[in-house]
Amino acid sequence: MSHPLVEKLLHLVHLMRVLAGLLLLVAFSWEILSGHHLQFSHNYLTTQLVVCLLFLLDFFLSLATAPDKGRFFGRNWLYLLLSIPWLNLVAWSGVVLPRSLATAVGMVPILLIVMAVYILFDWLDRQRIHQLFYTYLVGLLLFTYLSALVVFDFEGGNGPLRNFGDALWWAGMNLSTAGSSLTPNTFVGKLLSVMLPMAGMLFLPIFTTYIIQTYAKKQGDKH
């Protein structure tokens, strides 16, 4: 059984991971919305490095306290892979990546934000609505927002997506499967135009099923 001090440290690291994930999202958003579409700035690279190091600390601390280390590693190896600051390693190597490839590499730690936010909502188990609803809602909003950021970054303000508002509208309409009249010009934008409706067809039934089950359970409790 883990030492109480270690448990408190692990709890603190989990909380810091949530805040770090949100910080990384803000830094990534600022980097794209500031209009610089060539290379990531030094400030962003520094922020990403600090966040990734915190994620790595969380992983190895959790690994050290896990009763079955082999099973823990087998279930969380992807977390470890995503926590590596790949963009910083590339920058230190002196290799200059095209912005499109650098954006794809820089997006890797962003995937951890959903996991970090889930930890926060997992603590809200006494809310009126189950934390799964909050996790679903935040996940949906984050997915839409990140998709808009990526397509806006690749489109670069050219073509039909002239600003971030257009990109956000485009992402929301495609995710809702209603479709948008705005058509991106880049390969990444066209790829997202296909993937977002597919994701929407997965997101929306989950939400509908959850609401129906929650309503049915409340009706059953009344009787």
N, C-alpha and C positions, 0 to 999 in steps of 0.2 A: 504494500500500500504506500502511496506517495506521501512524502513529508508535507505537513500543512503549509509550510513556507513555500514549497515548490508549487503546491496547488494555488496559493494566492498569486504567485508570480505568473503562473500559467493563465489564471483568470485575468490578470492585468494585461498580459500580452494579447489575449483575445480581444479585449476592449480596444487596445491600441491598434490592433489590426483593422477593426471596423473604422476607426477614425482615419487611419492611414489610407484605407481603400477609398474613402470619401475624398481625402486630400488629393489622391492621385487622379480621381475623376475631375476635380476642379482644375488641377494643373493641366490635364490633357485637354479639357474644354477651353481653357484660356489660350493654350498653345495654338489651337485650331481657329478659334473665333477671333484671335488677334490679327489674323490675316497673313501669317507667315507660313507659306506653303513650300518651303525649300528644304530646310533642315530643322531638326528640333533644337531648341535653345539649351544653353548650359543650365539654366535654372530648372527646366523640365527634367533634364537628365539627372541632375542632382536629386530632385524630388523622387524620381522613379527609383534611383539607387537606394535611398533611405527606406522607401516603402518596401522594396523587394528584400532588403536585409532584415526588416522587421518580419516579413512573411517567412523568411528562411529561419529566423529565430523561433518563430511560432512552431514551425514544422519540427525542427530538431528537439525543441523542448518537449513537444507532445510525443515525439518518438521516444525520447529518453524515459518518459513517465508511463508509456504504454505497457501493459502487462504482456502483450504478445506483439513484439516489435516487427516480426516478419509479416504478420497479418496487417498491422498498421501501415507498414510501408507499401504492401500490395494494394491497399485501398486508397492510399494517398500519394502515390508516385506522381500522378498528374499535377497535383498541387505543388509538389517540389519542382517539377519541370517548369511550371508557369511562374514560379517565384524567382527563378534565375533572371538577373537583370541583363537580358540578352542585348538590348540596345546599348547599354553602357559597355559591355564587352566588345561590341563592334566598334564603338567610338574609341576605346582604348587601343584597339588593334590598328587604328589608322585607316581602316577601310571606310570609304565614303559610299553609303548606300543611296540609291535613288529614293526620293521622298516616298514614293508609293510603297517600296519594300520596307523602308524605315517605319512607315505608319503601321504596316501589318505587324512588324516585330514589336513596336511600341504598344500595340493594342493587347498584347498577351497578358500583362499584369491586370489590365482592366477586367478581364474575365473573372478575376478573384473578387471583384467588388460585390458581385451577386452573392458569393459565399459569405463574405464579410457581413453584408447587410442581413443575411439570413440569421447569422449568429445573434445580431442585435434583436431581431424580432422573435427569436426563440426564447428570449427572456420575458417576452410579453405574454406569457401563457395564461394570465388572469384577465386578459382583455375580454370584452363582451363578444367580440368576434374572434374566432380562432386565428392564431398568428399566421396560418397558411394563407388566409385571405390577404393579409398585409404583404407577405412575401410575394404572392402572386402579383399584386397590384404594383409594388415597387419594381419587381422584375420586368413587368410589362412596360412600365414607364422608362426604366433604364434601357431596355432593349430598343425602344423607339428612339430615345434620345441619342444613344450611341450610334445607331444606324444613321441618324440624321447627321451626326458629327462626321462620320466616316465618309458618307457620300458628299457632304459639303467640302470636305478636305480634298477629295479626289477631283471633284468638279471644279474646285478653285474659284467659285463665283462666276464661272462662264456658262454659257448655254442657258437652258430654262431655269436652272436652280441658281438664281442670282444672289440669294442671301440665305442665311441660316433659317429664317422663317419659312422660306420655300422648301428647304430641305426637311424641316420638321413636319410640315404639312404633307410632303411627299411620303415620308416614312410612316406617319400615322395612317394615312389613307391606304397605303399598301398593306400595312399590318392588319388593318381592319378588313382586308380583302375587297374593299370597295374599288380600289384602284385610283390612280391619279393621272391626270392629263399631262403632267410634267414628266418628261422622259430624259434621264441622264444620258450623257454622251460617252462616258468612260466605261471600260470593261467592268470595273468594280461596281459602278452604279447600276449597270444592266444586270449584273449578277445578283445584287441586292434586290432589284426589282422582281426577281424570280423567287428569291429566298424569303422575303418578308411575307408575301401572301401564304407561303407554305407554313411559316412559323405562326401566322395568324390563325390558320386552320387548326393548329395544335393548341394555341393559347386559349382561344375563345370557348371551345367545348369543355376544357378543364374548368373554366370559370363558371359556365352554365351548370355543369354537373355538380360543382361544389355548392352553388346556391340552392339547387334543388334538394341536395342531400341535407343541407343545413335546415332548410324550411321543413322538410319531411321529419327531421329529428325533433324540431320544436313542436310540430303538430303531434307527434307521438308522445312527447313528454306531457302535453296538455291532457291527453286521454289516458 
